[in-house]
Amino acid sequence: MDIAINTGNSKYHVDKNGYYGRFGGAYIPEMLYPNVEELQTKYFQILSDPSFQQEFDALLRNYVGRPSPLYLARRLSEKYNANIYLKREDLNHTGAHKINNTIGQILLAKRLGKNRIIAETGAGQHGVATATVCALMNMECVVYMGSIDIERQAPNVARMKMLGATVVPATSGSQTLKDATNEAIRDWINNPVDTHYILGTASGPHPYPDMVARFQSVISEEIRKQLKEQTGSELPDYLVACIGGGSNAAGTYFHYLDEPSVKIIAVEAGGKGVHSGFSAATTQLGKLGIIHGAKTLLMQTDDGQIVEPHSISAGLDYPGIGPMHAHLYESGRGQFLSATDEEALEAAYELSKLEGIIPAMESAHALAKLKDLPLKKDDTVVLCLSGRGDKDLNTYIRHMSK
Ligand SMILES: *Cc1c(COP(=O)(O)O)cnc(C)c1O
């Protein structure tokens, strides 16, 4: 896998100062400078090292189960009158794309000489992916999680504990993801020498957005090869992905950003409706602000307080968006849509019945917009099926009776 390609001439990749257009950068407390600076100066060199890439590739192949299949969904294609391919990240070990990033970051942490890992988690998916790689690499693992989320997500808390992680409740603020992130940052400030912070999405201070995008870029590298084998061309007409912080989307788009014929579609969580007050459609509702170390689009009140987001899917329930995506939105390179909770549920049932695949609630948001694309008969669509639906069964069952 070539995770260290030179993207220096691209308008859509990070620039040498850590920005995507006017978004990105590293807006961090002074006490975090040493940690973040160490990453900034070393990450690219480490990712470029052939022995690093060999170890990353081998684990992706033999532990995660990559390459993940690119599957032509025939019945779904018939229904929407186009050729729809699903990139099956749901078949990865631990059930989603998140493991690609945690494998990359744990190998990086080893090379930085760290022996302790911290992470934040909301629904617990990133916490589980982090606890998994810590077990694999024999590293101490501390996961911060809002105390409300700990109650809501008991099975994932049990998984993390079984994998040997310590789960620490974040009891401040709304006791959810953004508070857990604040606690993780506080821990990192107190433990700058031995600890690496495995951030779970394509946000945070530079270099995290680029680093996470590169670990996830295996997705689009595989798509190019697989699509060529199956259709004769590496280039689809549409790429579709859901966006929480933006890591599965960044991975899906990465090797296509500079292919202007490929249309990039990003789907945010519309919640109960974009203007209902219960939504996580950041590009439509957000303004320029700073969250968790990055300048980006962010849902906030007029005096700059973060607005609590809402989505039926925990993975999309975030008030910001990674800086790469804020730039794709503002530059017009990406088209941003939103799907409501209701639309996503319908799409999840539809995929289950048409293809025998139960998608994650997050991925169902991407599926829900197939009906809104101006598809033509010979169009090729590649949609990132970011994860599987086992974790969402309770939500699905609750809505089945309606
Ligand atoms: C966490 C998660 C997401 C959202 O995170 P991104 O960083 O935006 O990809 C999407 N799908 C699944 C299955 C997830 O677990």
The ligand as a Gaussian input file, in Angstrom:
#p B3LYP/6-31G(d) Opt

LIG

0 1
 C      -17.319000       5.845000      13.305000
 C      -18.039000       5.424000      12.112000
 C      -18.352000       6.325000      11.066000
 C      -18.070000       7.798000      11.127000
 O      -16.724000       8.136000      11.244000
 P      -15.898000       8.767000      10.028000
 O      -14.617000       9.178000      10.675000
 O      -16.668000       9.941000       9.497000
 O      -15.719000       7.717000       9.010000
 C      -18.977000       5.836000       9.921000
 N      -19.309000       4.531000       9.819000
 C      -19.047000       3.632000      10.801000
 C      -19.450000       2.220000      10.598000
 C      -18.404000       4.048000      11.976000
 O      -18.154000       3.147000      12.934000

